[in-house]
Amino acid sequence: MLEECAVGDHAGNGLVESAIRQVQGQFRAMKSALEERYSFRLKGERQAVPWLVSHAAATMNRRRRDDSGMTPYRRWKGREFNRFVAEFGENILYLQADSAGKEKFSYRWERGIYLGTRDESGEAIVGTPFGVVKAKDFRRIGQPDQRWNLEEFNAFNGVPWEPVPGQPGQIEL
């Protein structure tokens, strides 16, 4: 049963405020790791920030267990999350959509930036210079020195509410 708390009643919102603090802590840890990888300071106006907030919350839902040993993801889906993930902001190779069986002589993998995984479909969320796309499959780049290319990271475009710049809400992420 849904209940409403009085305005300003912080004790009544204790569980929610605790969850917010936990997501904030996870966000700060992932932001710190990203800054360490790229040797730069991530500012609040960067397009990566809303994706990182979403990824931090999703990571907690997939991995953090409650007192009964279950994750929120397992309560929702009925099974544990077992998809392969990359580190947030890592340069990856992703399989272009609808490329199977077409133009067999062409290269089907493109470079992009890993921004997370959709819980609904298991697709990777990938940042590209042309916008954010969903990918059925992705691979980590073999050479560690090529996994963290700051120029490629800076080149990706798109935010959750406008994944493809100039086309608000065209892709459900």
Number of C-alpha atoms within 10 A of each C-alpha: 2 3 6 7 10 10 8 8 9 12 11 14 14 11 11 12 13 11 13 13 12 15 21 15 13 19 20 15 13 19 22 15 15 20 14 11 15 16 11 11 11 15 10 9 8 12 17 24 16 16 20 21 18 16 22 23 17 18 18 17 19 17 15 12 14 9 6 6 7 16 20 17 20 15 11 10 11 11 11 15 16 8 10 11 14 17 16 19 29 25 26 23 22 24 19 18 13 10 13 10 7 9 9 9 6 8 10 17 16 12 20 24 30 26 25 25 24 15 16 8 10 17 18 26 23 26 31 22 17 13 18 25 22 22 19 15 15 23 15 18 15 10 8 10 8 13 19 19 15 16 9 18 20 14 14 19 19 23 21 17 15 18 22 21 16 10 12 13 14 12 14 10 20
